[in-house]
Amino acid sequence: MRGAELLKVLGNPVRLGVILELEEHGEQCVHELVASLDVSQPLMSQHLRVLRSANLIVGRRDGKEIRYVIADDHVIHIVRDAIRHAEEART
C-alpha cells in the first residue's frame, strides 16, 4: 500500500525536518541541511536518499553540489496537516 509507505517515510523526525526546512527556506544543499538539523553528513545523505526514492524531494546539480527541493505541494500539505492534527490532539 503506497500510502502506508509514504507515511512510514515521513514518520522519521530527520526526514520530517528536511521537508520542513525545504518548505521554509527553499532549495538547499546537504551541508545547509546538516547545519540546520544538526545531524552528520552521512546520516543526512541516507535520509535524502530515502526521500528521493519516495519521490518526495528532487535534486538539481549546481556545480559540485546537489540542491534539494520538495517535489510538489502535496508533500507539504500532508506534513502540515499531520502536524496540525497532532497539535490539536494534544490540547
C-alpha positions as CSV (number, residue, x, y, z in Angstrom):
1,M,0.0,0.0,0.0
2,R,1.7,3.2,-1.2
3,G,0.0,5.4,1.4
4,A,1.5,3.4,4.2
5,E,4.9,3.6,2.6
6,L,4.6,7.4,2.3
7,L,3.7,7.8,5.9
8,K,6.5,5.5,7.0
9,V,9.0,7.7,5.1
10,L,7.6,10.8,6.7
11,G,7.5,9.2,10.1
12,N,11.2,9.8,10.8
13,P,12.0,13.1,12.6
14,V,15.0,13.9,10.5
15,R,13.1,13.3,7.2
16,L,10.2,15.4,8.5
17,G,12.7,18.1,9.5
18,V,14.2,18.0,6.0
19,I,10.7,18.6,4.4
20,L,10.0,21.5,6.9
21,E,13.4,23.1,6.2
22,L,12.9,22.9,2.5
23,E,9.5,24.4,2.8
24,E,10.7,27.3,4.9
25,H,14.0,28.0,3.2
26,G,13.5,26.7,-0.3
27,E,16.2,24.9,-2.2
28,Q,19.2,23.7,0.0
29,C,22.2,21.5,-0.4
30,V,23.4,18.8,2.0
31,H,25.7,21.0,4.1
32,E,22.9,23.5,4.7
33,L,20.5,20.8,5.9
34,V,23.2,19.3,8.1
35,A,23.8,22.6,9.8
36,S,20.1,23.3,10.2
37,L,19.1,19.9,11.6
38,D,22.4,19.2,13.5
39,V,23.0,15.7,12.1
40,S,26.0,14.2,10.5
41,Q,26.6,14.4,6.7
42,P,26.5,10.6,6.2
43,L,23.2,10.4,8.1
44,M,21.7,13.3,6.2
45,S,22.7,11.7,2.9
46,Q,20.9,8.5,3.9
47,H,17.7,10.4,4.7
48,L,17.9,12.3,1.5
49,R,18.3,9.1,-0.4
50,V,15.1,7.7,1.2
51,L,13.2,11.0,0.5
52,R,14.3,10.9,-3.2
53,S,13.4,7.3,-3.6
54,A,9.9,8.1,-2.3
55,N,9.7,11.0,-4.8
56,L,9.2,13.5,-2.0
57,I,12.2,15.6,-3.0
58,V,14.2,16.2,-6.1
59,G,17.8,17.2,-6.6
60,R,19.4,19.6,-9.0
61,R,23.1,19.6,-9.7
62,D,24.7,23.0,-9.1
63,G,28.4,22.7,-9.8
64,K,29.8,20.1,-7.3
65,E,26.7,20.3,-5.1
66,I,23.2,18.9,-5.4
67,R,20.5,21.3,-4.3
68,Y,17.3,19.7,-3.0
69,V,13.7,20.9,-3.2
70,I,10.3,19.5,-2.3
71,A,8.9,17.5,-5.3
72,D,5.4,19.0,-5.2
73,D,2.9,20.9,-3.0
74,H,1.1,17.7,-2.0
75,V,4.1,16.7,0.2
76,I,4.0,19.8,2.3
77,H,0.2,19.6,2.7
78,I,0.5,16.1,4.1
79,V,3.2,17.2,6.5
80,R,1.4,20.3,7.7
81,D,-1.9,18.5,8.1
82,A,-0.3,15.8,10.1
83,I,1.5,18.3,12.4
84,R,-1.7,20.3,12.8
85,H,-3.6,17.2,13.7
86,A,-1.0,16.1,16.3
87,E,-1.0,19.5,17.9
88,E,-4.8,19.6,18.1
89,A,-4.9,16.1,19.6
90,R,-2.5,17.3,22.4
91,T,-4.9,20.0,23.6
